[in-house]
């Protein structure tokens, strides 16, 4: 339809604008005309550039549920340039959406963050921190065992059970996404990630979520014994 085509074209234009101004946006100086774009350092500053990126990501999160596959994929790829600490927890929650398209797009977006974020080590660190978060931090007031309004009393038991199953296996789906990324990660990128994975786990050796993550990555970690044993 015309509406779908308009959204798709609009997102394509937006993606190109972001691509051309990525360094300026990441530097936090997007609205500071006194500094040329060429001099902006890649990073995750807390200025107006990152504020703009956060607003953009809020819109893109809504587009993850768009029925048109190209719009979902384009939206997913744009998350890679944003601050991982902002987008990763939100994308992690989307892995448990009842919508197949949203779950698929969230997985694509998380892999894009791990593969393309300007700071690979920061991205991996944020993912590990997210894996350790309790369910309440990921799903908030929408936890399946919580009654949020009277209309939920007597709700279809099968629907409630399905919702509970989606959320109570946290962080299993997030772990699977990280493992999928690791299987195909560029070696240089992976070698930057390994020390972060090992150091964070050694710092919290009793954390079952981190143990679960490293167990899923064990075969990939075995490929870099010089990094894991150093």
N, C-alpha and C positions, 0 to 999 in steps of 0.2 A: 504494500500500500504506500501511499504518498508519505504518511507519517513515519513508517519504517525507513524509507529511503532518506527522508530528511534527517532522522536521528543518526543513521549510518554515515551520511555525508558530513554532518556536523561533528561527529566524533573523529572522523578521519582528519578534518581540518584542525580540530583541537589537538590531536596527536601530533600533527606536523608542527604546530606552533610550539608545543611543549618540547618537541625534539630539538627545534632550533634554539630554544631558550633554556635548555636544561641546566647549564652551568649557572646561569643567572638566577633561576628559581631556587636551586639548591643552596646557593650562597646566602640566601636570606635578604638580598638587596634588590628584589624585582622591581620595587617601586622607587628606588633611589637612583635618579637620573644623573647624579654626580659621579657615578662609577660606571665605566664602560663594561659591557658584558664580557669582553675579552679578558678583563682583569679579575673576574670573579672566580674564586677558588671553589672546586667541588667539595661540598661538605654538607652537613645538616645543621645549618644555622637556625636560630630561633626567630629570625626577622620576618619581614613581610612576604618574602618569597616563599618561605615554608608555610606561612599562614595561608597563602594563596593555594599552595599545593594541597594542604589539608582540606580546604573547601572543595577543591577539584576532586580529591579522593572520595569525599562524601557523596558527590554526585555519581562518581564511577561505581561506587558500591551499590547504588540503586540500579545501575545499568547491568550489573552482573546477572540480574534476573530477566533481562530482555530476551524475548523469544528468538531474536535473530542472532545466530551463532557469531557472525562477524562482529557484531556490536559487543558481545560478551568478550571475545578474544581481544579486540582492540582495547577495551577498558582494562582487561587484565594486564596487558603489556605496559600500560602507563604507570602502574603501581611501583614498578622497579625503581623509578627515580625519586620516589618520596622517602621520607624518613621511616625506616623500618619499624621503629618503636611506636609509630602511630598506626601504620597500616597492618602490620603482621597480626596483632591480637584480633583485629576486626575481621581479617580474612580467615583466621583460624575458626572463629565462630561460624563463618559462612560454610565451612566444611560440613557442618551438621544441619544445613538447610534441608527441608523436605523436597526442594526443587533440584532435580538432577543437574539442570543447566547451571544453577548457581554453584553447586558443589564442584562441578567440573571447572568452572571459570575461576573459583577461589583457589583450586589446586594449581591451575595454570599461573595465576597471579603470584602465589607464594613461590613457585619454582622460578618465576621471573625475578622476584626480589633476591633470591639466593644466587641466581646466575648473573644478574646484571647490576645489582646495587653498586654504586661507586665505592662503597666501603664493605668489602666482602666479610671482613672479620666482625664488623659491627652488626651486619645482617645475621650472621650465624649466632652471635651472642644474643641478639633479640629473640631469635627463634628458640634458643635454649631457655631463655627466661620465660617465654610464652608457654612452652611445654610444661614448665613448673607451676604455672598459675593454677589455682583451684577452679573448679567448674563455675563457681559463682562469679568469678572475674570475667569469664568468657561469655557466659550466657545471661548473667544478671538476673533480673526479676522474671525472666521467662523460663527459669528452670522448670522442667516437666513435673516435679513433685510438689510444686508450689501452687496454691490456689490464689489467683490474683483478683478474681471477681466472682460474684455469686453464680454467674452463668456457667462457670466451670464445674459446679457441683452436678454430678450425674452425667458428666460428659462421656461420650463413647469410650468405653474402656479400651478397645483395641487401638483407637487413635492415640490415647494417652500412653499406652504401652509402647507404641511405635515411637512416639516422641521421646519417651524415657530411654529407649534403646539407643536412639541417635546420640543422646547427650551423655549417658552414663559411661560410655567407653572412652571418654576423654582421658588422655590425649592420643589415643590410638591412631586416629585418622591423621593427626598432625605428624606423628612419627612416620607414618607411611609416606606422606608427602616428602618429608626430608630424605627418607631412604630412596625414593624415586629420583629426587634431584641428584643425590650422591652417585647413583648408578651411572648417570650420564654427564656428571660435572666435568668441566675442563680441568685437566690435571693441575694447572697452576692455581686455579680457583680452589680446588679441593685441598691443595697443600697449605693454603692460607687458612682454611677452615679447621683442619685437623688439630692444631695446637689449641684453638679455642674450645673445641669439643672436649679434648682431654683435660685441659686446665679447669674448665667449669665443672666437669664431673668429679675430678679429684678434690675440688673445693667443697663439694657436697656429696660425699660418697654414699650416704644413706638415702639419697633422694631417688625414690623408685621410678619417677618419670624420666630422669636422666639415664638411669640404668637401662630402662626400656628403650630409650633412644639409641644409646651406644650399642645395645644388643642388636638392634635392627641395622646398625651401620658396621657391624663387626667385620664382615667380609671386605668392605671397602677400606676400613681402617688397616686391615692386614696388608694391604698393598703398599702402605707407607710405614714400614717398621722403624725407619730412621727418625720419623717424626713422633710416633707414638711412644717410643722407648727413650727418647732424648730427655 
